[in-house]
Structure formats: structure tokens, C-alpha cells
Amino acid sequence: MKEVRELVIHGVYRHFKGNYYLVEDIATHSETKEDMVVYRPLYGDGHLYVRPVEMFLSRVDTNKYPNMNQVWRFELQEKRIKVKLGEKKRRKK
């Protein structure tokens, strides 16, 4: 059974390797229509990155990283605005 997790727009997430990231929005891949998380690190140059939602919300691969205590690849640290996938909020132009 697939686990359902919530993605929080403008939420601060901790990556299992220790750094923090701000989720900016959800985008749609132009070719595959796959939902992508748009996020930026809260360190360095703050460059924007995208990653498939399914990967962003996935569990840590304990076979590859057996000593990690964090369960999820990215874990929510601070909530701002909740958005359910399929009910994306669009900005007014």
C-alpha cells in the first residue's frame, strides 16, 4: 500500500543528510505532466531545484544509507501553507 504524505508549500524541510530547504511551489513537467517540487536550499546561493514529488516525499533508502535515523528523504520542520496534490493553488496574474 502506498503511503500518502502531505506537501506544504513554503514549508521548511530537513533533508536526511542534514541541510534545510524551503519548498516554493509545485510545478508540472511539460512533457510527462508529472508533479515536481520546486525548492531551494536555505544555505549557499539559494538556487532553485526541482524534484519529482514522489521522490521528494519518499523514504530514505536504508539499504544505501543504513545508519540514517530519519525515515523520510525530506521531513517537514515548519508549516506555512498546505496544498493537496491535484488541488494546486495558482497565482493570480
Buried (B, 14 or more C-beta within 10 A) or exposed (E): EEEEBEBBBBBBBBBBEEEBBBBBBBBEEEEEEEBBBBBBBEEEEEEEEBBBBBEBBBEBEEEEEEEEEBEBBBBBEEEEEEBEBEEEEEEEE
